[in-house]
Amino acid sequence: MTEKKWIETDLLRVFLIVSEVRYLKEAAHRLNQTPSAVSQSIKALEEHLKVKLFERDSRPMTLTGPGRRLYSQGQELMRLSESLYDEIQDESKNLSSLRLGLSESAAGSYGPWLISDLKEKTHELEVQSGLTYPMSRALQADKIDILLSPEGLFENNSFERLDLLEEDFLIIVKKGTKTFTSLNEFQQFAFSHPLIEYNKQSSDRIQVDRMLRSIGMHARVQTAVSTSYLLVGLVVELDGWSIVTPTNLWTSGHFIQGVDFSLFPAVRCEDSPGLLESVEPAIG
C-alpha cells in the first residue's frame, strides 16, 4: 500500500493554531475542542510526517526546526485551501468555463458589455464571432456552448432556444437620398440602384430575401459582403441600398453618418401598395 504523501488540512489547521498560541488549552478553546483532542491531532501529524514539531518541555511550547518550516509554508497552503473553498461556494462564480459564440451583430453591438459581465461570472471565457452559418456549425460541432445570433439555420431539437431581442428591419440609403413616400417610389429606386447584401453565410440574407418577395420585389444582388461595416460602407460609396437591423447598422462604424434609413414596409404581396412610413434618423 502506497504511503500517503499529503498533509490532512484538518491536522494542519490544528497545528497552525497551536503554533500561534503555544498553549494546548488556549488552542483547544479556539478550536472548540478538548486539550486532549488537540494533543492527539498534533501527535497524529508528527507520526505521519515522522518528525517532532514541538518542544513540549518548555512553556509556552516552542517549534522545532521542522515545525518552523511547516508553520511557514503551511500558512500559505491553508490560505489556498480556504480560497478554493470560497470560490467553489461563491454562486457568482459557479460557471468554471464558457465557450461563447456571437454573431456579427451581437459582437459588434452589445458584445463588449456582455463579455465584460460574463468575465465576472466565469473562471475561463472563450469567445468566437462570425456569421450565423459558421457559428451554427460550431455549435453543432460542440466547439461552443452558447450562440447568440439571429434565428437558427438548422433544425435540431437537442438545442434550447430563447428569444432575447426582436428588431425591425431598416431600409438604408446614401444620406441625402429622397425620402420614400410610397412603396412604388422605393421599388423604382431599388431597381435603378445597386443592392448591397450579406452573403449566403448570413441568416439576415435569407430573411431579407423573404421580405423582398413579400412585396413583390426580386432585386438582383450586385454585391454580397460578410460584414455590416462593408455593407453600410458600400451603400455610401456605391450609392446603393440595403436592408439591415438596427444592431447591424450600429456595427458599421463611421459609415453610419453617411446613410439615411426608414422602416421596411410591413405589407404582403396581395396587399395594395401602401405608404412607406418614414422615421426620423435616430442614430448620428
N, C-alpha and C positions, 0 to 999 in steps of 0.2 A: 504493500500500500504506500502510495506516494505521500511524503510528509508535507503538511500544509506550509506554504512559504509566505502566507499573508498574515496580517495582524487584524484581529477582530476589532471593529470600531467600538463596540461596547466596552471592551477591556481597555482600549486606548483612551477612551473618554474618562474612565475612572483614573487611569494613570495620570492624565494631564491635570485633573482636578487635584489629586493628591500632591502632584509636583508643585502646584501653585500655593496650596495652603500649608503643606508639610506636616499636617496632623491628620490622623485617620478619623478622629471624632468629628472634626470640622468638615472634612471631605464627605463623610457619611451624611452629615446634616444637609450639605448642598445637594447631594445625590438622592436624598430621601431613602437612604439605605442604612443598614446597621453597620457599625465599625467592623464587625466580623465579616460581613459580606464584602466590604471594600477590601479588607485584607486578603480574602480568598481570591478576589479578582486580580490583585497585584501579584499574588503567588502564581496564579494560573498563567499570567502574561510572562512572568520570569521563567517559568518552566517551559513555556512554548518557545521563547527566544533563547533559552539556555544561557541566560546572563543574570547577574544581580543588578537590580535597578535602583535600590535604595540602601543606604546605610541606616539600619533601624536602631542602632545602639545610641545614636545622638538624638537630642530633642532641641529644635524640630528635626525631622528626618531630612537627610541630605541625599542628593542624587549621586550615583556613581558615574564614572565616565560614560558607559553605555546608556545610562539613564539620561544624562545631559544630551547626548546625541538624539535619543528617541524623543525627548521633550522638544528639542529644536525643530526637528523635521516632522514630528507628529502633529504639531500645531497646524502646519500647512496641509497635511493630509486630512485632518479633521475639518478644516475650513473648506476644502474641496468637496468633501463628502456632504457637508451641510449645504453648500452651494448647489450641488447636483440635486439634492432632495428638494430644495426650494424651487428649482427650475422645473422639475417634474410636476410639482404640485401647483405651479402657477398656471391658472387657467388661461391667462392671456398668451401663454407660450406653449399651448398644448399641441401645436402642429409642428412636428420636427422638421419637415421639409415639404416644399410645394413646387411643382413644375407648372408654371402658369403660361398659357398661350393667349395672346392678344391679337385680334385682327388689326389691320392698319388703322381703322378709325378709332378703335379703343386705345391703341398705343399712342396715337398722335393727339388725343384729346384729354381724356381723364386718366390715361395710363400712369403718368408720373405720380399723381396723388394716390392712386390705388396701390401702386408698388410701394410707395413710402409708408402707407398704413399697414400693408401686409408685412413689411420688414419688422414691424413691432410685434407681430404675432407669429412669426416663424423663425426657426433657427437657421434654416437654409432655404433661400428662394432663388429659383432659376426661371428666367423669363425668356420666352421666344415670341416673335411677332412676325406677321406676314399676311398675305391674302387668305381669304376664307378656305379655298380648296386645299392648299398645302397644310394649313393649320388643322383642318378637319382630318386630313390623313394622319397628321402627327398624333391627334387624339386617339384615332382608331388603332394606331400602331403602339399605343401606350408610351409615347415619348413625352406627353404632357398629361397632367391630371385634370386641369380645368381649362376650358376655352371660352373666352368672351368674344363673341363675333355676331354678325347678322345671322339670320336663320340658317340652321344646319343644312349642309349639302349632301347628306347621306341619311339613309334610313337604317337606324339601329336602335332597337328598343332597350338595349342594355345601358344607354346613357340617359341620365336625368336632365331634363331641360327646364330652365326657369327664365321667364321673361323679365328683363331688368329695365328696358328702355324702349319706348316707342317714338318714332320720329316721322315727320312729314318729309316728303321729297321736295327739293327746290330746283327750279329751272335757273341756271346761271348763264349769263351772257356778259360780254365785254361791257365795262362801265360806259354809260352814255348811250347805249342802245335804247331805241324807243320802247317804252313800256307797252306790253301787250294788253289790249282791252278785250280781245276775243280769242277763242280757240283758233279761228281761221287765220288771224294775224300771226299767231305763234307758228302755225303749220307752214305758212308761207315763208316766214323767216327761217324755220328749221330746214326746209328743202333747199334754201339758197346759201346756207352757211354750214361749215363742217361740224359734224357731231364728234365730240371727243368723249370717248367712253372707256370704262375699265376693261381690262382683258378678261378672257373667259375663266381665269382663276378666281374671279371675284363674284361673290353671291349678289352684289349690287347690280352687276351686269344682267343677271337673269331677271331680277325684279324690274329693272328699268325697261328691258325689252317687253315684259308683260304689260307694263304701264303704257308704253307707246302703242302697243297693239290694242289696248282698251279704248284708245281714242282714234283708232283707225290709221295710225302712223306706222310706216315701215321704213324709218330713216336708215340709210346706209352708214355704218360706222366708217369714218375716214381715218381715224387714228385711235388705236387702243393702247392704253398705258397701264402700269401696275401700281401707281401711287396717286394719291389725291393731289399731292404737290405738282406732279407733272400734268395731271388732268386740268386743274384750275389754271395753271400757268399757260397751257396751250390754248385754253379758251380765250385768255387775254392776248396771247401772241398771234394766234391764227384767226382772231375774230370769230370764234366758233361758239358752240353752246354745249351744255351737258345737263345732266340731272343728277344731283347728289343730295345726301342727307346733311343736316347742319353740322354734325360732328366731322364728317369728311371735309366739309368746307373749312372748318376750323383748322384742319391739319395742313392747309395749303400755304401757310406762312405769309410772306408779304404780298403774294399774289391776290390775297383776299381783298386788298384795297382796290384791285383793278376790275372787279365784277359787280354787277347788279344781280339781284335774284328775286324770284317770285315763287309763290306756291304752285306746285303742279296741279292742274285742274282735276278735280275728282269727278270724272264723267266716264260713262261706259260707251261702247261702240254704238249701242242702239239709242243713246241719248242724243238729242239735238245739241249742236254746239252751243255752249253757254259761255258766259264771260269768264275770263281767266282773272280771278281776283288777285290784284297786286297787293304786295305788302311792302311797307317801307323797309329799306335795308336796316337790319338790326345789328349788323357787325361792321366795324370800320366806320 
